[in-house]
Amino acid sequence: MRKLKLIIICLLTWLGTQAQEKVLLYSHYSFNGLAVNPAYAGSRDLLSVNLSHRTQWMGFEGAPSYNIFAVHTPLKKTSMGLGLLVMNESIGLRKYTGFYMNYAHRLNVGSGKLALGLKAGLGSGKYESIDLGNDDIVFGENSSSYLLPNFGVGIYYYTRNFYTGLSVPLLLGYRTDETGKVTAYHDFSKYAWYLTAGVTLRMADKWALQPSALVEYEKSGDFVIDGGLAVKYKDVLRVGATYRNKQALVMLMDYKVTYQLRVGIAYDYGLKGLNEYNRNSFEIALEYNFGYQIRAANPTLF
């Protein structure tokens, strides 16, 4: 049993090393706009702080675990928005942390704003070693830690009741050679593109429908389409579901505890692959907005 667990851990690690660097497709992506698109910085029109945690395939030792910390704000009397994003992930023996500054230049277009965003920062990581017995060390002395740059770009348009955006959150990939050295590289054909869109449809004084979608595309892979529908009550409680094609059915809920604090949870019911053996993935997210004494946040959720 121990060897089987070790094999699974190593397999998950290998999958992590083969993938192009990209942002995890969170189920509750309304809390993680800055992770998907740098042009999102400042779009809440006040200082906003977000925390998110995702545990994928609960029950598997070494299964993916992700954390995001984001803070962003508009700059007073300017058209600029700034943000700080910290992402941490653990997949098998692979550990990764990214630190990124985000900049958005916002223009008034029609009834909304068009933002152009840039992201720049550093990604750091390492591969932990594991002993399979008989002095057989996996990712041992040939593995090394790294600290490498990365960048992202995006465009984002939003009004009070609508948003859409297109982005490439990470322009560079990281790869490991036979000596264990990790280097950065650029390959346009391996970009992970993200398209987001959503609208708020007011049905009555207290009720609204919120259809939304997030599409991920890689030339070397397939489309991943995450489309859903949520019902919102009094701008306080939102409940909905999304379908991620051939991957998962997701149940979502978020609740505005106070005018400033919002809490969200998501549960994924997997539909294929490893999910046939363990279907549980879980997320929890927090958002805290400052400045309600002056103005309320833009109610449109990413």
C-alpha positions in Angstrom: 0.0 0.0 0.0 2.8 2.4 0.8 4.5 1.8 -2.5 1.2 2.4 -4.3 0.8 5.7 -2.5 4.4 6.6 -3.5 3.7 5.7 -7.1 0.6 8.0 -7.1 2.6 10.9 -5.6 5.4 10.5 -8.2 2.8 10.3 -11.0 1.2 13.5 -9.8 4.6 15.2 -9.6 5.5 14.1 -13.1 2.2 15.5 -14.5 3.0 18.8 -12.8 6.4 18.9 -14.4 5.0 18.2 -17.9 2.4 21.0 -17.8 2.9 24.5 -19.1 2.8 27.0 -16.3 -0.7 28.3 -16.0 -3.2 29.5 -13.5 -5.4 26.9 -11.9 -9.0 26.9 -13.1 -10.7 27.7 -9.7 -14.4 26.7 -9.5 -15.2 29.8 -7.5 -13.4 32.1 -9.9 -15.6 35.1 -8.9 -13.2 35.4 -5.9 -10.1 35.2 -8.0 -10.4 37.7 -10.8 -6.8 39.0 -10.3 -5.4 35.5 -10.7 -7.1 35.0 -14.1 -6.7 38.5 -15.5 -4.2 41.3 -14.4 -6.6 43.9 -16.0 -9.0 43.1 -13.1 -6.8 45.2 -10.7 -8.9 48.1 -9.3 -12.2 47.0 -10.8 -13.9 46.7 -7.5 -13.4 50.5 -7.2 -12.1 50.2 -3.6 -9.4 48.3 -1.7 -10.3 44.6 -1.9 -8.5 41.6 -0.2 -9.1 38.0 -1.3 -8.1 34.6 0.2 -8.8 31.3 -1.5 -8.0 27.7 -0.7 -8.7 24.6 -2.9 -8.1 21.0 -2.1 -8.4 18.7 -5.1 -9.1 15.0 -5.1 -9.4 14.9 -1.3 -8.1 11.5 0.1 -5.2 11.1 -2.3 -1.8 11.6 -0.6 0.1 14.3 -2.5 -3.1 15.5 -4.3 -3.1 19.1 -5.6 -3.6 21.8 -3.0 -3.8 25.5 -4.0 -3.8 28.9 -2.1 -4.3 32.4 -3.4 -3.8 35.8 -1.7 -4.7 38.9 -3.7 -5.1 42.6 -2.9 -5.9 45.3 -5.4 -7.1 48.9 -5.4 -7.7 51.8 -7.8 -5.4 54.8 -7.4 -7.3 57.9 -6.4 -7.7 60.6 -9.1 -5.9 58.4 -11.7 -6.9 55.8 -14.3 -4.7 53.2 -12.8 -5.3 50.1 -10.7 -2.6 48.1 -8.8 -2.6 44.7 -7.3 -0.5 42.1 -5.5 -1.0 38.4 -6.2 0.6 35.5 -4.3 -0.2 32.0 -5.5 1.0 28.8 -3.8 0.5 25.2 -5.1 1.5 21.7 -4.0 1.3 18.8 -6.5 2.9 15.6 -5.3 6.5 16.5 -4.6 6.3 19.7 -6.6 6.0 23.0 -4.6 5.5 26.3 -6.3 4.9 29.9 -5.1 4.5 32.9 -7.4 4.7 36.6 -6.4 3.3 39.1 -8.9 2.6 42.8 -9.2 -0.4 43.7 -11.4 -1.1 47.0 -13.2 -4.2 48.1 -15.0 -4.9 51.2 -17.0 -8.6 51.9 -17.2 -10.5 53.9 -19.8 -14.1 55.1 -19.8 -15.8 53.4 -22.8 -19.5 53.8 -23.2 -21.3 53.0 -19.9 -18.4 51.0 -18.6 -14.6 50.8 -18.3 -12.0 49.1 -20.5 -8.9 48.0 -18.6 -5.5 47.0 -20.1 -3.5 44.9 -17.7 0.1 43.8 -17.2 1.6 41.4 -14.7 5.2 40.8 -13.7 6.8 38.8 -10.9 8.8 35.8 -9.8 8.0 32.1 -9.5 9.9 30.0 -7.1 9.7 26.2 -6.5 11.4 23.0 -5.6 11.0 19.3 -5.8 11.0 17.4 -2.5 12.8 14.1 -2.3 11.2 10.8 -1.4 12.8 7.4 -0.5 11.2 4.4 -2.3 13.4 2.0 -0.3 16.8 0.4 -1.2 18.4 3.9 -1.3 16.2 4.7 -4.4 15.6 8.5 -4.1 13.1 10.1 -6.4 13.7 13.8 -7.2 16.8 13.7 -4.9 20.2 15.1 -5.6 19.4 16.0 -9.3 16.5 18.2 -8.2 17.0 21.9 -7.5 15.0 24.9 -6.3 14.5 27.8 -8.7 13.6 31.5 -8.8 12.5 32.6 -12.2 10.5 35.5 -13.8 7.1 35.4 -15.4 4.7 37.8 -16.9 1.0 38.1 -17.9 -1.3 40.3 -20.0 -5.0 40.9 -20.2 -7.9 43.1 -21.3 -11.1 43.5 -19.3 -14.3 45.4 -20.0 -17.0 45.8 -17.3 -20.2 47.8 -16.6 -22.5 47.7 -13.5 -24.2 44.5 -14.9 -21.8 43.0 -17.4 -18.1 41.9 -17.7 -15.9 40.2 -20.2 -12.2 39.7 -20.4 -9.4 37.9 -22.3 -6.0 37.1 -20.8 -2.8 35.1 -20.8 -2.0 35.1 -17.1 1.5 33.5 -17.5 3.6 34.0 -20.7 6.5 31.9 -19.7 6.8 28.2 -19.0 9.3 26.3 -16.8 11.0 23.1 -17.7 13.5 20.7 -16.1 16.5 19.3 -18.0 18.2 15.9 -17.3 20.5 17.5 -14.7 17.5 18.8 -12.7 18.0 22.4 -13.6 14.8 24.4 -14.1 14.8 27.1 -16.8 12.2 29.5 -18.2 11.2 29.4 -21.8 8.7 31.2 -24.1 6.5 29.4 -26.6 3.5 31.2 -28.1 1.9 27.9 -29.1 1.7 26.9 -25.5 -0.1 30.0 -24.2 -3.1 29.3 -22.0 -5.8 31.8 -23.0 -8.7 32.6 -20.6 -11.9 34.2 -21.8 -14.4 35.3 -19.1 -17.9 36.7 -19.4 -20.9 37.3 -17.2 -24.1 39.3 -16.8 -26.5 40.2 -14.0 -30.2 40.0 -15.0 -32.5 41.8 -12.5 -35.7 39.7 -12.2 -37.3 41.7 -9.3 -36.4 44.1 -6.6 -34.7 41.4 -4.6 -33.8 38.7 -7.1 -31.3 38.4 -10.0 -29.9 35.8 -12.3 -26.2 35.6 -13.1 -25.1 33.5 -16.0 -21.3 33.3 -16.4 -18.6 31.4 -18.3 -14.9 30.9 -18.2 -13.2 29.3 -21.2 -9.6 28.1 -21.2 -7.8 27.3 -24.5 -4.4 25.8 -25.2 -3.3 25.0 -28.8 -1.8 21.7 -27.6 -4.9 20.8 -25.7 -8.7 21.0 -25.7 -11.1 23.7 -24.7 -12.1 23.7 -21.0 -15.5 25.4 -20.7 -16.9 26.3 -17.3 -20.4 27.6 -17.7 -23.0 28.2 -15.0 -26.0 30.0 -13.6 -26.5 31.5 -10.2 -29.5 33.0 -8.4 -28.8 36.0 -6.2 -31.0 37.3 -3.4 -30.8 40.9 -2.2 -27.1 41.2 -3.2 -26.5 39.1 -0.1 -26.9 35.4 -0.9 -25.9 33.7 -4.2 -26.4 30.0 -5.0 -25.6 28.3 -8.3 -24.1 25.5 -10.3 -21.6 25.2 -13.1 -20.6 22.5 -15.5 -17.0 22.0 -16.5 -17.0 20.0 -19.7 -16.1 16.4 -19.2 -14.5 17.2 -15.8 -16.9 18.2 -13.0 -20.3 19.4 -11.9 -19.8 22.2 -9.4 -22.1 23.5 -6.6 -21.4 27.1 -5.5 -22.6 29.4 -2.7 -21.5 32.7 -1.3 -22.9 34.9 1.4 -22.2 38.5 2.3 -21.7 38.3 6.1 -21.4 42.1 6.4 -21.3 45.0 3.9 -17.5 44.4 3.7 -17.0 40.6 4.2 -18.1 37.9 1.7 -17.6 34.1 2.1 -17.8 31.5 -0.6 -17.6 27.7 -0.9 -17.6 25.4 -3.8 -17.8 21.6 -4.1 -16.7 19.7 -7.3 -18.3 16.3 -8.2 -15.7 14.9 -10.6 -16.8 13.1 -13.8 -13.7 11.4 -15.2 -10.1 10.3 -14.7 -8.9 10.1 -11.1 -12.3 11.5 -10.1 -13.8 8.1 -10.8 -12.0 6.9 -7.6 -12.2 10.1 -5.5 -14.6 12.8 -6.6 -14.3 15.3 -3.9 -12.7 18.7 -4.5 -13.5 21.6 -2.2 -12.9 25.4 -2.1 -13.3 28.1 0.4 -12.8 31.8 -0.3 -13.0 35.1 1.6 -13.3 38.7 0.2 -13.0 41.8 2.4 -13.6 45.2 0.9 -12.5 48.5 2.5 -14.0 51.9 2.1 -17.7 51.4 2.5 -17.9 54.6 4.5 -17.3 56.3 1.2 -18.8 54.1 -1.6 -20.1 50.6 -2.2 -18.2 48.1 -4.3 -19.1 47.5 -7.9 -21.7 44.8 -7.5 -20.7 43.0 -10.7 -18.8 39.8 -9.8 -16.0 38.5 -11.9 
